[in-house]
């Protein structure tokens, strides 16, 4: 009986939504951080490749 009453309670659904939203936001922020670290890791390789292509086009 108590579980049935809990499912009808709006506070329960609101709290569940807030928890799910916070977890999704944290996952999204972790994904963005991983993307930034990937860009930082390979930015030097990309910049070196750009420098080489500029030097070749000037010749």
N, C-alpha and C positions, 0 to 999 in steps of 0.2 A: 504493500500500500504506500509506503514511504517513497519508493522509487517512482511510482506513478505520479505522486504529488510533486516530486522533484522535477520530473520532465515537463510538468505544466508551469513551473515557476519561471517567470521571465528573467529573474536575476541569474538563474543558473545558465540560461542560454546566452545572456549578455556576457557573463564571466567567461564562458566557453569561447565565445567569439573573440573576446579581448585576448585570451591566452593563445588562440590559434593565430590571430593577427600578429601578435608579438613574436611568435615562433617563425612565422613566414617572413617578417621583417628582418629578424636576426639571420635567417638563412639567406635572404637577399643581400644583406650587408656582407656576409661572409663570401658570397659569390662575387660581389663587386671587388672585395679586397683581393680575391684570387685573380681576378682579371687584371687589376692594377699591378700586382706583383709579376704577372706574366708579361705585361707590357714593359715593365721596368727591366725585367730579365733579358728580354729580346730586343729592347730599344737600341742597345749598342750595336747589335748585329745589323739591325735595319739601317741605322745611321751610317755604319761603315759601308753598307751596300749602296746607299744613296751617294756617298762621297765618291765611290768608285765609278758609278754611272755618270756623275757629273764630270769627272776627269776625262772619261772616255769620250763624252760628247763634245768636249772643248777641242779635242785633237783633230 
